[in-house]
Amino acid sequence: MADKKNYYDILGVGKNATEDEIKAAYRKLAKQYHPDLHPGDETCAEKFREINEANEVLSDKQKRAAYDYEQEHPGMGGMGGGGFGGFSGAGFTGFSDIFDSIFQGFGGGTVQRDTTGEDVTLQVTLSFMDAAKGCRREISYTRNEPCSACSGTGAKNGTAYKTCQKCGGKGQVRMVQETMFGRTVRVGACPDCGGKGKIVTEKCPDCRGKGYQRKETKVTLDIPAGVDTTSMMRKRGFGQASTSGGQAGDLIVTFRIEPHKLFRRDGMDLYVDLPVPFLTAILGGTVKAPDLNDVFDMTIPEGTQSGTEFVMRGKGIRGRSGTGSMHVRVIVETPAKLSRDQKAALAAAAQGIELKNYDKSKKYADTLSALYGKDPYKK
């Protein structure tokens, strides 16, 4: 073990060092031995390379675990200074295999890429009643539709293509770059096949190799009762076609709800103002009130005050999560024009009537008197 590099010793940390401790040690040493600070000093340059090599292994969980295993089981092959070459006896062929295993779930095969097409978002305008009661609506829009002639591959008859030799059909390649902080490895789309993993040898004549065609698409939406401006519907596969031969994206539908002349809405509850003749409010009776389907007879108790709210459960919007309530606020209609005889008759009728809110009115007058030092109702 004496002739092998110990990455923990190189960074000056213990074997149980945390990720933060390893990162801090690496930064400190990298600054100390950076070649730009020691031009022409081969010793510092070599030390800098060792520091980067140690950090590259110990800062990655999988590589660190593999390194620790090899340190504890030297019979499996040497690692220090050899850079993972000794793992060939354990089923690896070197550094690239360990890297691939990270991205392939340790199962081999190609690196999977998301080749799904982009989603399309549309806003549909609904009347208040259509949103509350549900409806069926056919909409049309233009999108990139998968080419039926080539099944979205862009190749003639869907078969005139070959596997990309550069990426081996993976659609991705690794790119290694040396930086001042060491070697970085990133995965990007293969430049030869554009990330598709295959190269078309003869283009589809219908779509000219694109894999899609620009077409108008029609779709029927069964809109459930109770949708509002926060609702969303998703239609799988009705979005943009994939540019890589994968599945089409989705159609996402949002809603704009038009206001109603009578009703207001809060969730599944309805709110409505109901005009009530003053005589009905005084004596009680029935009036016609609206709901989502028709009008119904609503009982107004005797002495109902303007602004009184009645809650009628089960008369709101019926949705998947249940049915809301309808809140009816009474607005007592006061006569605007009365003849002299009518006024006299009302004045005579009002004599001796006990008003429901008289005590409150008296307290209000007392409050005004206390504020302004006089009775506002005395002439």
Secondary structure in CASP SS format (residue, H / E / C, confidence):
PFRMAT SS
TARGET T0000
AUTHOR 0000-0000-0000
METHOD secondary structure of the structure
MODEL  1
M C 1.00
A C 1.00
D C 1.00
K C 1.00
K C 1.00
N C 1.00
Y H 1.00
Y H 1.00
D H 1.00
I H 1.00
L H 1.00
G C 1.00
V C 1.00
G C 1.00
K C 1.00
N C 1.00
A C 1.00
T C 1.00
E H 1.00
D H 1.00
E H 1.00
I H 1.00
K H 1.00
A H 1.00
A H 1.00
Y H 1.00
R H 1.00
K H 1.00
L H 1.00
A H 1.00
K H 1.00
Q H 1.00
Y H 1.00
H C 1.00
P H 1.00
D H 1.00
L H 1.00
H C 1.00
P C 1.00
G C 1.00
D C 1.00
E H 1.00
T H 1.00
C H 1.00
A H 1.00
E H 1.00
K H 1.00
F H 1.00
R H 1.00
E H 1.00
I H 1.00
N H 1.00
E H 1.00
A H 1.00
N H 1.00
E H 1.00
V H 1.00
L H 1.00
S C 1.00
D C 1.00
K H 1.00
Q H 1.00
K H 1.00
R H 1.00
A H 1.00
A H 1.00
Y H 1.00
D H 1.00
Y H 1.00
E H 1.00
Q H 1.00
E H 1.00
H C 1.00
P H 1.00
G H 1.00
M H 1.00
G C 1.00
G C 1.00
M C 1.00
G C 1.00
G C 1.00
G C 1.00
G C 1.00
F C 1.00
G H 1.00
G H 1.00
F H 1.00
S H 1.00
G H 1.00
A H 1.00
G C 1.00
F C 1.00
T C 1.00
G C 1.00
F H 1.00
S H 1.00
D H 1.00
I H 1.00
F H 1.00
D H 1.00
S H 1.00
I H 1.00
F H 1.00
Q C 1.00
G C 1.00
F C 1.00
G C 1.00
G C 1.00
G C 1.00
T C 1.00
V C 1.00
Q C 1.00
R C 1.00
D C 1.00
T C 1.00
T C 1.00
G C 1.00
E C 1.00
D C 1.00
V E 1.00
T E 1.00
L E 1.00
Q E 1.00
V E 1.00
T E 1.00
L E 1.00
S C 1.00
F H 1.00
M H 1.00
D H 1.00
A H 1.00
A H 1.00
K H 1.00
G C 1.00
C E 1.00
R E 1.00
R E 1.00
E E 1.00
I E 1.00
S E 1.00
Y E 1.00
T E 1.00
R E 1.00
N E 1.00
E E 1.00
P E 1.00
C C 1.00
S C 1.00
A C 1.00
C C 1.00
S C 1.00
G C 1.00
T C 1.00
G C 1.00
A E 1.00
K H 1.00
N H 1.00
G H 1.00
T C 1.00
A C 1.00
Y E 1.00
K E 1.00
T E 1.00
C C 1.00
Q C 1.00
K C 1.00
C C 1.00
G C 1.00
G C 1.00
K C 1.00
G C 1.00
Q E 1.00
V E 1.00
R E 1.00
M E 1.00
V E 1.00
Q E 1.00
E E 1.00
T E 1.00
M C 1.00
F C 1.00
G E 1.00
R E 1.00
T E 1.00
V E 1.00
R E 1.00
V E 1.00
G E 1.00
A E 1.00
C C 1.00
P C 1.00
D C 1.00
C C 1.00
G C 1.00
G C 1.00
K C 1.00
G C 1.00
K E 1.00
I E 1.00
V E 1.00
T C 1.00
E C 1.00
K E 1.00
C C 1.00
P C 1.00
D C 1.00
C C 1.00
R C 1.00
G C 1.00
K C 1.00
G C 1.00
Y E 1.00
Q E 1.00
R E 1.00
K E 1.00
E E 1.00
T E 1.00
K E 1.00
V E 1.00
T E 1.00
L E 1.00
D E 1.00
I E 1.00
P C 1.00
A C 1.00
G C 1.00
V C 1.00
D C 1.00
T C 1.00
T C 1.00
S C 1.00
M E 1.00
M E 1.00
R E 1.00
K E 1.00
R C 1.00
G C 1.00
F C 1.00
G C 1.00
Q C 1.00
A C 1.00
S C 1.00
T C 1.00
S C 1.00
G C 1.00
G C 1.00
Q C 1.00
A C 1.00
G C 1.00
D C 1.00
L E 1.00
I E 1.00
V E 1.00
T E 1.00
F E 1.00
R E 1.00
I E 1.00
E C 1.00
P C 1.00
H C 1.00
K C 1.00
L C 1.00
F C 1.00
R E 1.00
R E 1.00
D E 1.00
G C 1.00
M C 1.00
D E 1.00
L E 1.00
Y E 1.00
V E 1.00
D E 1.00
L E 1.00
P E 1.00
V E 1.00
P E 1.00
F H 1.00
L H 1.00
T H 1.00
A H 1.00
I H 1.00
L H 1.00
G C 1.00
G E 1.00
T E 1.00
V E 1.00
K E 1.00
A E 1.00
P E 1.00
D C 1.00
L C 1.00
N C 1.00
D C 1.00
V E 1.00
F E 1.00
D E 1.00
M E 1.00
T E 1.00
I E 1.00
P C 1.00
E C 1.00
G C 1.00
T C 1.00
Q C 1.00
S C 1.00
G C 1.00
T C 1.00
E E 1.00
F E 1.00
V E 1.00
M E 1.00
R E 1.00
G E 1.00
K E 1.00
G E 1.00
I E 1.00
R E 1.00
G E 1.00
R C 1.00
S C 1.00
G E 1.00
T E 1.00
G E 1.00
S E 1.00
M E 1.00
H E 1.00
V E 1.00
R E 1.00
V E 1.00
I E 1.00
V E 1.00
E E 1.00
T C 1.00
P C 1.00
A C 1.00
K C 1.00
L C 1.00
S C 1.00
R H 1.00
D H 1.00
Q H 1.00
K H 1.00
A H 1.00
A H 1.00
L H 1.00
A H 1.00
A H 1.00
A H 1.00
A H 1.00
Q C 1.00
G C 1.00
I C 1.00
E C 1.00
L C 1.00
K C 1.00
N C 1.00
Y H 1.00
D H 1.00
K H 1.00
S H 1.00
K H 1.00
K H 1.00
Y H 1.00
A H 1.00
D H 1.00
T H 1.00
L H 1.00
S H 1.00
A H 1.00
L H 1.00
Y H 1.00
G C 1.00
K C 1.00
D C 1.00
P C 1.00
Y C 1.00
K C 1.00
K C 1.00
END
